[in-house]
Structures are given as C-alpha cells and as structure tokens.
C-alpha cells in the first residue's frame, strides 16, 4: 500500500500528555541552552497533527507538513512544528527518501493491510520564540500500520488497492538527538 511520505505525516495525529511535569510547566520558562531531546508523534492520514518533545525542549504542540515554500503539503519534505513557546521547522528530506518505498514487515493481500517501519535523520532549523537559533539532528524511527480498500471494478476487481489513500493509517514517530541554540 503506497502512502504519503512518512515524516510529513509526522504531523498528523494526537498525542496525550499525561506527565505532571508538563501540566505544571511555567509559561515564563527561560531560554533553552541545548542538549539531548526526545520526541514522539503519532501519524494518520492527514498533514496536521501533534507532537511532544522532552529534554532540552520540554514542550508540546502541533505539526504541519509543508513544502519548501512553507505551504501545507501532505507529501512535503518539511514539517512546521508549533509548540507553546515557539516554532521551528524540520527538514525530513533524507528520511523521506529512505522511506519512499518501505518494505513491509507484515503484509496481507487477504486483509489488504500492511505494517512498515524505517529510520533516518532529520534536521531542525528556523526557530522562533524560545527556539530562535535552533539547530540539530534527530534520528527518528517511523512505524506505520494501514488498511487499504479493494478495487470495485475493472480487471483488478477484488484485488487490494495499494494507492496513496488508505482506508485507515496510524503510526508513530520516535526520535532522539541533540539541539543547539545560537544567539
């Protein structure tokens, strides 16, 4: 089943934040100094979603898949991350190339379903607010599970339709890396 570019989907679903540290986060936090981070996001069928970042950045918010010109694009190679204390962008070009045609670890033509995963680097840049001057690389692992439909007519009638619009898709993006901030 062909699906939209994975990290672009980095932007596409909800993550519940349940730690007390996040609930008590101060709106007057000081500027981060850099260091290790971990991020988690869920992935769905659309270009927008949510993300949680821990470590040198302790924040959460929304994501949007964009093209190089900043326009929303489900298959874009960039991600705009809007957190409570600022924004930054992610260049996911390298990992998207690695994940362009992932080999499913599980696939069934009986149920028209697949599961695939892969890993690669992403780069953080173009920060605003508390994240002004951000740079760094995060190694992410993406896992996707999806169910496709069946052709209703023609020579492929009854066969699995492995197109870009699955009936359902859900996944996760986990990453760890290091960020730096320059004035």
PASEBA-1860 file (N, C-alpha, C; in nm, 3 decimals):
! residues 183
1> XXXXXXXX> 0.085/-0.116/0.000/0.000/0.000/0.000/0.090/0.122/0.000 ~ 0.077/0.205/-0.100/0.155/0.327/-0.107/0.090/0.430/-0.016 ~ 0.170/0.507/0.055/0.115/0.606/0.146/0.196/0.734/0.136 ~ 0.141/0.844/0.190/0.213/0.971/0.187/0.346/0.958/0.258 ~ 0.438/1.049/0.229/0.570/1.045/0.288/0.561/1.042/0.439 ~ 0.636/0.952/0.503/0.623/0.926/0.644/0.646/1.045/0.736 ~ 0.759/1.114/0.725/0.782/1.217/0.823/0.692/1.335/0.800 ~ 0.646/1.349/0.679/0.548/1.452/0.654/0.429/1.424/0.743
9> XXXXXXXX> 0.400/1.300/0.761/0.290/1.261/0.847/0.326/1.272/0.993 ~ 0.451/1.303/1.017/0.499/1.329/1.150/0.399/1.424/1.211 ~ 0.327/1.489/1.125/0.241/1.597/1.161/0.098/1.558/1.177 ~ 0.067/1.439/1.194/-0.072/1.411/1.171/-0.147/1.338/1.279 ~ -0.147/1.352/1.401/-0.245/1.291/1.488/-0.223/1.338/1.631 ~ -0.303/1.294/1.724/-0.297/1.346/1.860/-0.208/1.262/1.950 ~ -0.143/1.329/2.044/-0.064/1.263/2.146/-0.113/1.316/2.281 ~ -0.150/1.228/2.373/-0.195/1.273/2.504/-0.074/1.289/2.595
17> XXXXXXXX> -0.064/1.401/2.662/0.047/1.427/2.752/-0.005/1.410/2.894 ~ 0.053/1.315/2.968/-0.002/1.284/3.098/0.096/1.305/3.212 ~ 0.214/1.355/3.189/0.308/1.371/3.298/0.280/1.497/3.377 ~ 0.301/1.491/3.506/0.274/1.608/3.589/0.370/1.721/3.559 ~ 0.489/1.690/3.513/0.585/1.795/3.478/0.531/1.883/3.367 ~ 0.467/1.823/3.271/0.412/1.902/3.161/0.293/1.984/3.206 ~ 0.213/1.929/3.295/0.097/2.001/3.344/0.139/2.124/3.423 ~ 0.253/2.115/3.492/0.296/2.227/3.574/0.398/2.316/3.504
25> XXXXXXXX> 0.415/2.303/3.373/0.513/2.383/3.301/0.483/2.532/3.315 ~ 0.585/2.609/3.341/0.569/2.752/3.360/0.564/2.824/3.226 ~ 0.469/2.918/3.210/0.465/2.993/3.085/0.581/3.092/3.074 ~ 0.656/3.112/3.183/0.768/3.207/3.183/0.903/3.135/3.184 ~ 0.913/3.025/3.114/1.035/2.945/3.113/1.150/3.024/3.050 ~ 1.271/2.993/3.095/1.388/3.060/3.039/1.429/2.991/2.909 ~ 1.512/3.060/2.832/1.556/3.007/2.703/1.634/2.878/2.722 ~ 1.609/2.779/2.637/1.684/2.653/2.647/1.830/2.675/2.608
33> XXXXXXXX> 1.917/2.592/2.664/2.060/2.604/2.635/2.110/2.497/2.540 ~ 2.026/2.405/2.502/2.066/2.297/2.414/2.093/2.170/2.491 ~ 2.105/2.060/2.419/2.130/1.931/2.480/2.045/1.824/2.415 ~ 2.037/1.708/2.481/1.962/1.597/2.423/1.811/1.621/2.427 ~ 1.742/1.570/2.325/1.595/1.573/2.321/1.543/1.438/2.277 ~ 1.417/1.414/2.310/1.341/1.300/2.260/1.209/1.355/2.211 ~ 1.158/1.299/2.101/1.029/1.344/2.053/0.942/1.225/2.020 ~ 0.811/1.249/2.026/0.713/1.147/1.992/0.595/1.214/1.923
41> XXXXXXXX> 0.549/1.153/1.817/0.428/1.199/1.748/0.355/1.078/1.693 ~ 0.225/1.093/1.675/0.151/0.988/1.607/0.122/1.037/1.466 ~ 0.094/0.943/1.378/0.078/0.973/1.236/-0.055/0.918/1.188 ~ -0.124/0.995/1.103/-0.251/0.949/1.046/-0.257/0.978/0.898 ~ -0.377/0.997/0.845/-0.396/1.017/0.702/-0.380/1.161/0.656 ~ -0.363/1.258/0.745/-0.360/1.398/0.704/-0.228/1.466/0.734 ~ -0.214/1.594/0.693/-0.089/1.666/0.708/-0.069/1.731/0.844 ~ -0.170/1.736/0.930/-0.158/1.805/1.058/-0.167/1.707/1.173
49> XXXXXXXX> -0.102/1.739/1.284/-0.107/1.653/1.400/-0.045/1.719/1.520 ~ -0.001/1.637/1.615/0.055/1.687/1.739/0.185/1.616/1.772 ~ 0.265/1.681/1.855/0.397/1.632/1.890/0.429/1.670/2.034 ~ 0.509/1.586/2.100/0.560/1.614/2.233/0.713/1.602/2.225 ~ 0.783/1.700/2.286/0.929/1.699/2.287/0.975/1.709/2.432 ~ 1.071/1.623/2.473/1.124/1.622/2.609/1.275/1.643/2.607 ~ 1.329/1.684/2.719/1.473/1.705/2.732/1.505/1.853/2.729 ~ 1.601/1.893/2.647/1.641/2.033/2.636/1.524/2.120/2.592
57> XXXXXXXX> 1.427/2.061/2.526/1.299/2.126/2.493/1.192/2.045/2.564 ~ 1.120/2.107/2.653/1.008/2.041/2.721/0.881/2.113/2.679 ~ 0.819/2.068/2.572/0.707/2.142/2.516/0.623/2.049/2.430 ~ 0.506/2.094/2.392/0.418/2.016/2.306/0.336/2.110/2.219 ~ 0.280/2.055/2.112/0.200/2.137/2.023/0.160/2.064/1.897 ~ 0.151/2.140/1.789/0.100/2.086/1.663/0.208/2.085/1.556 ~ 0.182/2.007/1.452/0.273/1.995/1.340/0.195/2.010/1.210 ~ 0.265/2.051/1.106/0.203/2.064/0.975/0.306/2.031/0.869
65> XXXXXXXX> 0.273/1.938/0.783/0.360/1.902/0.671/0.355/2.014/0.568 ~ 0.473/2.060/0.523/0.479/2.171/0.428/0.579/2.142/0.316 ~ 0.568/2.219/0.208/0.667/2.210/0.101/0.779/2.310/0.129 ~ 0.877/2.319/0.039/0.992/2.406/0.062/0.954/2.554/0.068 ~ 0.835/2.589/0.018/0.788/2.727/0.022/0.699/2.756/0.143 ~ 0.683/2.658/0.231/0.605/2.678/0.352/0.456/2.654/0.337 ~ 0.412/2.603/0.223/0.269/2.575/0.200/0.236/2.434/0.248 ~ 0.118/2.416/0.311/0.078/2.282/0.354/0.081/2.183/0.237
73> XXXXXXXX> 0.141/2.067/0.261/0.157/1.967/0.156/0.176/1.831/0.223 ~ 0.081/1.742/0.207/0.088/1.609/0.267/0.217/1.536/0.230 ~ 0.270/1.562/0.111/0.392/1.495/0.065/0.514/1.586/0.069 ~ 0.507/1.694/0.145/0.620/1.786/0.155/0.738/1.724/0.230 ~ 0.854/1.782/0.209/0.975/1.734/0.275/1.010/1.811/0.401 ~ 0.918/1.897/0.447/0.944/1.978/0.565/0.824/1.970/0.659 ~ 0.850/1.999/0.785/0.747/1.997/0.888/0.758/2.126/0.969 ~ 0.648/2.196/0.984/0.645/2.314/1.072/0.592/2.266/1.207
81> XXXXXXXX> 0.673/2.287/1.311/0.637/2.246/1.447/0.602/2.373/1.524 ~ 0.479/2.379/1.574/0.434/2.494/1.652/0.409/2.447/1.794 ~ 0.499/2.487/1.882/0.489/2.450/2.023/0.436/2.568/2.102 ~ 0.410/2.551/2.228/0.355/2.658/2.312/0.451/2.775/2.327 ~ 0.583/2.749/2.320/0.681/2.854/2.348/0.758/2.900/2.224 ~ 0.716/2.856/2.106/0.783/2.896/1.983/0.764/2.793/1.874 ~ 0.829/2.818/1.762/0.818/2.728/1.646/0.956/2.691/1.595 ~ 0.962/2.587/1.515/1.080/2.555/1.435/1.035/2.467/1.321
89> XXXXXXXX> 1.127/2.443/1.229/1.096/2.356/1.115/1.189/2.236/1.116 ~ 1.144/2.132/1.049/1.221/2.008/1.036/1.238/1.979/0.888 ~ 1.362/1.954/0.848/1.391/1.910/0.712/1.394/1.758/0.715 ~ 1.294/1.696/0.654/1.282/1.550/0.657/1.317/1.486/0.523 ~ 1.386/1.560/0.437/1.419/1.511/0.303/1.492/1.377/0.306 ~ 1.595/1.366/0.390/1.676/1.243/0.392/1.595/1.122/0.436 ~ 1.518/1.134/0.542/1.441/1.019/0.589/1.326/0.988/0.493 ~ 1.269/1.090/0.428/1.164/1.063/0.331/1.216/0.982/0.213
97> XXXXXXXX> 1.340/1.010/0.170/1.399/0.930/0.062/1.416/0.785/0.104 ~ 1.460/0.765/0.229/1.478/0.628/0.278/1.345/0.555/0.288 ~ 1.238/0.629/0.318/1.108/0.567/0.339/1.016/0.575/0.218 ~ 1.067/0.619/0.103/0.983/0.636/-0.016/0.913/0.507/-0.057 ~ 0.982/0.395/-0.049/0.924/0.265/-0.083/0.964/0.164/0.025 ~ 0.904/0.178/0.143/0.945/0.089/0.252/0.904/-0.055/0.226 ~ 0.983/-0.147/0.273/0.949/-0.289/0.263/0.865/-0.325/0.385 ~ 0.741/-0.366/0.364/0.656/-0.401/0.478/0.713/-0.518/0.558
105> XXXXXXXX> 0.706/-0.508/0.690/0.745/-0.620/0.776/0.629/-0.719/0.786 ~ 0.507/-0.668/0.773/0.387/-0.751/0.772/0.300/-0.700/0.658 ~ 0.248/-0.792/0.576/0.159/-0.755/0.466/0.062/-0.869/0.440 ~ -0.063/-0.834/0.409/-0.163/-0.936/0.380/-0.251/-0.890/0.264 ~ -0.253/-0.970/0.158/-0.345/-0.943/0.048/-0.485/-0.997/0.079 ~ -0.498/-1.075/0.185/-0.629/-1.122/0.229/-0.704/-1.008/0.297 ~ -0.633/-0.931/0.382/-0.697/-0.822/0.456/-0.659/-0.684/0.402 ~ -0.575/-0.680/0.299/-0.528/-0.554/0.239/-0.464/-0.463/0.344
113> XXXXXXXX> -0.381/-0.520/0.432/-0.318/-0.442/0.538/-0.167/-0.461/0.536 ~ -0.096/-0.360/0.589/0.050/-0.365/0.597/0.099/-0.298/0.725 ~ 0.223/-0.329/0.757/0.298/-0.259/0.862/0.438/-0.243/0.808 ~ 0.492/-0.120/0.820/0.628/-0.093/0.773/0.693/0.005/0.868 ~ 0.827/-0.003/0.876/0.899/0.093/0.958/1.034/0.121/0.896 ~ 1.094/0.229/0.940/1.226/0.268/0.893/1.280/0.381/0.976 ~ 1.410/0.407/0.960/1.477/0.509/1.039/1.562/0.599/0.952 ~ 1.588/0.717/1.002/1.675/0.811/0.933/1.683/0.943/1.007
121> XXXXXXXX> 1.772/1.031/0.962/1.792/1.159/1.031/1.700/1.269/0.979 ~ 1.670/1.365/1.067/1.602/1.488/1.031/1.681/1.603/1.091 ~ 1.670/1.722/1.029/1.742/1.840/1.078/1.643/1.947/1.124 ~ 1.674/2.010/1.238/1.591/2.115/1.293/1.652/2.251/1.260 ~ 1.567/2.349/1.227/1.616/2.481/1.189/1.503/2.584/1.196 ~ 1.534/2.709/1.172/1.437/2.818/1.155/1.345/2.837/1.275 ~ 1.405/2.848/1.394/1.327/2.863/1.515/1.280/3.005/1.541 ~ 1.169/3.015/1.614/1.117/3.144/1.660/1.085/3.131/1.809
129> XXXXXXXX> 1.058/3.245/1.873/1.025/3.244/2.015/1.138/3.185/2.095 ~ 1.107/3.096/2.188/1.209/3.034/2.273/1.306/2.947/2.193 ~ 1.269/2.910/2.070/1.352/2.820/1.989/1.429/2.892/1.879 ~ 1.440/3.024/1.891/1.517/3.103/1.794/1.662/3.054/1.797 ~ 1.721/3.038/1.679/1.860/2.993/1.668/1.878/2.843/1.682 ~ 1.769/2.765/1.673/1.779/2.620/1.691/1.850/2.555/1.572 ~ 1.927/2.452/1.603/1.985/2.364/1.503/2.005/2.228/1.569 ~ 2.024/2.127/1.489/2.048/1.994/1.545/1.994/1.886/1.454
137> XXXXXXXX> 2.029/1.764/1.488/1.986/1.647/1.413/1.921/1.549/1.509 ~ 1.811/1.491/1.464/1.739/1.390/1.542/1.726/1.265/1.455 ~ 1.762/1.151/1.510/1.744/1.024/1.440/1.605/0.972/1.477 ~ 1.520/0.956/1.377/1.382/0.914/1.401/1.357/0.774/1.347 ~ 1.267/0.704/1.413/1.216/0.576/1.365/1.066/0.592/1.348 ~ 1.019/0.556/1.230/0.878/0.567/1.198/0.820/0.428/1.177 ~ 0.702/0.405/1.232/0.631/0.280/1.213/0.489/0.312/1.172 ~ 0.441/0.247/1.066/0.308/0.272/1.011/0.233/0.142/0.994
145> XXXXXXXX> 0.105/0.145/1.025/0.017/0.033/1.000/-0.104/0.087/0.925 ~ -0.144/0.019/0.818/-0.256/0.069/0.739/-0.340/-0.041/0.680 ~ -0.462/-0.003/0.644/-0.556/-0.093/0.578/-0.606/-0.024/0.452 ~ -0.594/-0.091/0.339/-0.641/-0.036/0.212/-0.772/-0.100/0.170 ~ -0.831/-0.045/0.065/-0.956/-0.098/0.012/-0.931/-0.198/-0.100 ~ -1.039/-0.234/-0.167/-1.032/-0.325/-0.282/-1.091/-0.256/-0.404 ~ -1.035/-0.288/-0.521/-1.091/-0.236/-0.646/-1.232/-0.289/-0.661 ~ -1.322/-0.200/-0.701/-1.463/-0.236/-0.714/-1.503/-0.276/-0.856
153> XXXXXXXX> -1.415/-0.246/-0.953/-1.448/-0.279/-1.092/-1.320/-0.292/-1.172 ~ -1.335/-0.329/-1.298/-1.221/-0.340/-1.389/-1.147/-0.470/-1.374 ~ -1.029/-0.477/-1.438/-0.951/-0.600/-1.439/-0.893/-0.634/-1.302 ~ -0.886/-0.536/-1.213/-0.832/-0.561/-1.079/-0.941/-0.579/-0.974 ~ -1.066/-0.592/-1.016/-1.177/-0.604/-0.923/-1.148/-0.708/-0.816 ~ -1.166/-0.669/-0.690/-1.144/-0.759/-0.577/-1.003/-0.759/-0.523 ~ -0.906/-0.707/-0.600/-0.768/-0.703/-0.554/-0.747/-0.583/-0.461 ~ -0.644/-0.592/-0.379/-0.612/-0.482/-0.288/-0.570/-0.359/-0.367
161> XXXXXXXX> -0.622/-0.245/-0.325/-0.587/-0.117/-0.387/-0.478/-0.052/-0.301 ~ -0.354/-0.062/-0.348/-0.239/-0.009/-0.274/-0.210/0.133/-0.318 ~ -0.305/0.221/-0.306/-0.289/0.359/-0.351/-0.250/0.453/-0.238 ~ -0.245/0.581/-0.270/-0.199/0.681/-0.173/-0.304/0.717/-0.068 ~ -0.425/0.665/-0.079/-0.531/0.699/0.015/-0.585/0.576/0.085 ~ -0.514/0.525/0.186/-0.563/0.406/0.256/-0.694/0.436/0.329 ~ -0.769/0.331/0.360/-0.891/0.348/0.439/-0.858/0.398/0.579 ~ -0.749/0.346/0.634/-0.704/0.388/0.767/-0.553/0.370/0.776
169> XXXXXXXX> -0.489/0.463/0.844/-0.345/0.451/0.868/-0.314/0.519/1.000 ~ -0.230/0.456/1.079/-0.187/0.512/1.205/-0.042/0.471/1.225 ~ 0.033/0.559/1.283/0.172/0.528/1.306/0.231/0.612/1.415 ~ 0.358/0.587/1.440/0.429/0.665/1.540/0.563/0.708/1.485 ~ 0.611/0.819/1.539/0.745/0.869/1.508/0.813/0.892/1.642 ~ 0.923/0.824/1.663/1.003/0.840/1.785/1.141/0.885/1.743 ~ 1.199/0.979/1.817/1.332/1.024/1.781/1.411/1.073/1.899 ~ 1.544/1.067/1.883/1.637/1.120/1.983/1.751/1.189/1.910
177> XXXXXXX> 1.795/1.298/1.968/1.904/1.371/1.909/1.950/1.482/2.000 ~ 2.021/1.577/1.944/2.076/1.688/2.020/2.045/1.819/1.950 ~ 2.003/1.919/2.027/1.977/2.050/1.971/2.077/2.151/2.027 ~ 2.101/2.255/1.950/2.188/2.366/1.988/2.113/2.495/1.962 ~ 2.147/2.599/2.035/2.087/2.730/2.014/2.198/2.833/2.002 ~ 2.192/2.911/1.896/2.288/3.021/1.879/2.211/3.152/1.881 ~ 2.270/3.254/1.943/2.200/3.383/1.952/2.180/3.451/1.818
END
